[in-house]
């Protein structure tokens, strides 16, 4: 794998030094910068600009690249052990994916599922760069079809949250959820002996309805946020499987946000609810 760009390469050298095999320079660096690179104890090779452009697939490499071990992707089962995941469905722009990995990592997302798009080796390298190196720490799982893992995620205890412009108001829904949770906590009582039959009937009713789509007021301790493609959003079949669908309230009649920006707003609301 080729890493390129000053920030991703320096991040990898500092925090994932074992991944780096060789540093590649496509321009002359100031003496202090070159000395700093030498301290990492990796071979340094000078390459011409044409070679550097080829290695970075024409992207901006800033004159510094590194040859590294391949990035190991995570299986879906490994991500089930986490509580807060981000799923990208059909998002194909490497810049957007990298931006969401970077912001998600900083906000506390514990894994990213990338589905419904083909990612070439060069795309993975691009994601590492556009995430400023965060992709080296964020568990990434690539799947062929998102629709095929939704039930699996539900069984694992995740609440499935979709983002769509026609969804419920994000702020209102989360406020109502918090109030409902508080009221539920205050109203929970241990049933007396005379109430055992009623309690059992209630439990039985809850079990019989457990296959139905959960209400928006359910627990949000473990969830996956699903973001759709840049042009089409989430597919209707995926939206139908969501436990709740959220929209970001807008102050003007301009109902259009970049998918990476929208993801950051929703993630912040979900992860910093108080």
C-alpha positions in Angstrom: 0.0 0.0 0.0 1.2 3.5 -0.8 0.5 6.3 1.7 0.9 9.8 0.4 0.5 13.3 1.8 2.4 14.9 4.7 -0.3 14.4 7.4 -1.1 10.7 6.7 2.6 9.7 6.3 3.6 11.5 9.5 0.7 10.1 11.4 1.6 6.6 10.2 5.2 7.0 11.2 4.3 8.3 14.6 1.5 5.8 15.5 1.9 2.9 13.2 5.6 2.8 12.6 5.5 -1.0 12.1 3.4 -0.6 9.0 5.9 1.6 7.2 8.5 -0.1 5.0 10.1 2.8 3.1 9.7 6.6 2.9 9.6 8.1 -0.6 10.5 11.7 -1.3 9.6 13.5 -4.5 11.1 16.9 -3.5 13.9 18.3 -1.5 12.9 18.9 2.1 14.3 21.4 4.5 17.1 20.0 6.6 15.2 19.9 9.8 12.3 18.0 8.2 14.6 15.5 6.6 16.4 15.0 9.9 13.0 14.4 11.6 12.1 11.7 9.0 15.5 10.0 9.6 14.7 9.6 13.3 12.0 7.1 12.5 14.6 4.6 11.3 13.1 3.8 7.9 14.8 3.7 4.5 14.5 6.9 2.6 14.4 6.8 -1.2 14.2 9.7 -3.6 11.8 9.3 -6.6 11.1 11.7 -9.5 7.8 13.6 -9.8 6.5 11.2 -12.6 7.0 8.2 -10.4 5.4 9.9 -7.4 2.4 10.9 -9.5 2.0 7.3 -10.6 2.2 6.0 -7.1 -0.3 8.5 -5.8 -2.6 7.9 -8.8 -2.5 11.5 -9.8 -3.6 12.8 -6.4 -1.8 15.5 -4.4 1.1 13.7 -2.6 2.8 16.9 -1.3 6.2 15.4 -2.1 6.2 12.8 0.6 5.0 9.2 0.2 5.6 5.9 2.0 5.4 2.2 1.1 3.4 0.4 3.8 1.9 -3.0 4.6 -1.6 -3.5 3.3 -4.4 -2.2 5.5 -6.3 -5.0 7.1 -10.0 -4.7 6.8 -12.3 -5.9 9.6 -14.9 -8.7 9.3 -18.5 -7.7 10.2 -18.5 -10.0 13.2 -15.7 -8.0 14.8 -17.7 -4.7 14.5 -20.6 -6.3 16.3 -18.7 -6.0 19.5 -18.9 -2.2 19.3 -21.8 0.1 20.1 -21.6 3.0 17.6 -21.1 2.3 13.9 -21.4 4.3 10.7 -22.6 2.5 7.5 -22.0 4.1 4.1 -24.3 2.8 1.5 -23.3 3.4 -2.1 -21.0 6.4 -1.2 -18.3 6.2 -3.8 -16.4 9.5 -3.5 -13.1 8.8 -1.7 -13.0 12.3 -0.3 -16.4 11.9 1.3 -15.6 8.5 2.7 -12.3 9.7 4.1 -13.9 12.8 5.6 -16.5 10.7 7.4 -13.9 8.2 8.7 -11.8 11.2 10.0 -14.7 13.0 11.7 -16.3 9.8 12.9 -13.1 8.7 14.5 -12.8 12.0 16.3 -16.4 12.0 17.5 -16.3 8.4 18.9 -17.5 6.1 16.1 -16.0 2.7 16.6 -16.2 1.2 13.1 -17.3 2.0 9.5 -19.1 -0.3 7.2 -18.7 0.5 3.5 -21.2 -1.2 1.2 -22.8 -1.2 -2.2 -19.7 0.1 -4.0 -16.5 -1.4 -5.4 -13.4 -0.2 -3.7 -10.1 -0.7 -5.6 -6.8 -0.8 -3.9 -6.1 2.8 -4.9 -9.4 3.8 -3.3 -8.3 2.4 0.1 -5.1 4.3 -0.2 -7.1 7.5 -1.0 -9.3 6.9 2.1 -6.2 6.7 4.3 -5.1 10.1 2.8 -8.4 11.9 3.0 -9.0 10.7 6.5 -5.6 12.2 7.5 -4.5 8.8 8.7 -7.6 8.0 10.9 -8.4 5.0 8.6 -5.4 3.3 10.1 -7.1 3.3 13.5 -10.8 3.0 12.5 -12.0 -0.6 11.9 -13.2 -0.7 8.3 -15.5 -3.4 6.9 -16.3 -3.6 3.2 -19.5 -5.6 2.2 -21.0 -6.2 -1.2 -24.7 -5.5 -0.3 -25.9 -3.5 2.7 -29.4 -4.9 2.5 -28.2 -8.4 3.2 -26.7 -7.6 6.7 -29.5 -5.5 8.1 -31.2 -8.3 9.9 -27.9 -9.6 11.1 -27.2 -6.2 12.7 -30.6 -6.1 14.3 -30.1 -9.6 15.8 -26.8 -8.3 17.2 -28.8 -5.7 19.2 -28.2 -2.6 17.0 -30.8 0.1 16.4 -30.7 0.9 12.7 -30.9 4.7 12.1 -31.3 6.0 8.5 -30.6 9.6 7.3 -33.1 10.9 4.8 -34.4 14.4 4.0 -38.0 13.1 4.5 -37.2 11.6 7.9 -38.3 12.9 11.3 -36.7 16.1 12.7 -33.5 15.0 14.3 -33.5 17.4 17.3 -37.2 16.8 18.1 -36.9 13.1 17.9 -33.9 12.9 20.2 -35.5 15.3 22.7 -38.6 13.2 22.8 -36.5 10.1 23.2 -34.7 11.5 26.2 -38.0 12.5 27.8 -39.5 9.1 27.2 -36.4 7.4 28.6 -36.5 9.6 31.7 -40.2 8.9 32.2 -39.7 5.2 31.7 -36.9 5.1 34.3 -39.1 6.9 36.9 -42.1 4.7 36.3 -40.4 1.3 36.6 -41.5 -0.5 39.7 -41.1 -4.0 41.0 -44.5 -5.7 40.7 -46.2 -6.9 43.9 -47.5 -10.5 44.1 -50.9 -9.4 43.1 -49.5 -7.9 40.0 -47.6 -10.9 38.8 -50.2 -12.0 36.3 -50.4 -8.5 34.8 -46.6 -8.3 34.6 -46.4 -11.7 32.9 -49.1 -10.7 30.4 -47.1 -7.5 29.6 -43.9 -9.4 29.2 -45.7 -11.9 26.9 -47.1 -9.1 24.8 -43.7 -7.5 24.5 -42.2 -10.8 23.3 -44.9 -11.3 20.7 -44.3 -7.9 19.3 -40.5 -8.1 19.3 -40.4 -8.9 15.6 -42.0 -5.6 14.7 -40.0 -2.5 13.8 -39.0 -0.8 17.1 -40.4 2.6 17.9 -38.2 5.7 17.8 -38.2 5.9 21.6 -36.3 2.6 22.0 -32.8 2.6 23.6 -30.1 4.3 21.7 -27.2 2.6 23.5 -26.1 0.6 20.5 -26.8 1.8 16.9 -25.7 2.0 13.3 -26.1 5.2 11.4 -26.8 4.6 7.7 -25.8 7.3 5.1 -26.8 7.0 1.5 -25.0 7.8 -1.8 -24.2 11.3 -2.8 -26.9 11.5 -5.5 -29.6 9.0 -4.5 -29.5 8.8 -0.7 -30.5 5.5 0.9 -32.3 3.0 -1.2 -36.1 2.6 -0.4 -35.5 -1.1 0.5 -32.9 0.0 3.1 -35.1 2.8 4.4 -37.9 0.4 5.0 -35.7 -1.7 7.3 -34.7 1.2 9.5 -35.9 1.5 13.1 -35.9 5.2 12.7 -35.2 7.7 9.9 -33.8 11.1 10.8 -33.6 14.4 8.9 -31.6 17.5 9.8 -33.8 20.6 10.3 -32.8 23.4 7.9 -33.4 27.1 8.4 -33.8 27.9 4.8 -35.4 26.3 1.7 -32.2 24.7 0.7 -32.6 21.0 1.5 -29.1 19.9 0.4 -26.1 19.0 2.5 -22.9 17.2 1.5 -23.2 13.6 2.8 -20.0 14.0 4.8 -21.3 17.2 6.5 -24.7 15.6 7.2 -23.0 12.6 8.8 -21.0 14.8 11.1 -24.1 16.7 12.3 -26.1 13.6 13.0 -23.2 11.8 14.7 -22.6 14.8 16.9 -26.2 14.8 18.0 -26.2 11.0 18.6 -22.9 10.9 20.5 -23.2 14.2 22.4 -26.8 14.1 23.6 -25.8 15.2 27.1 
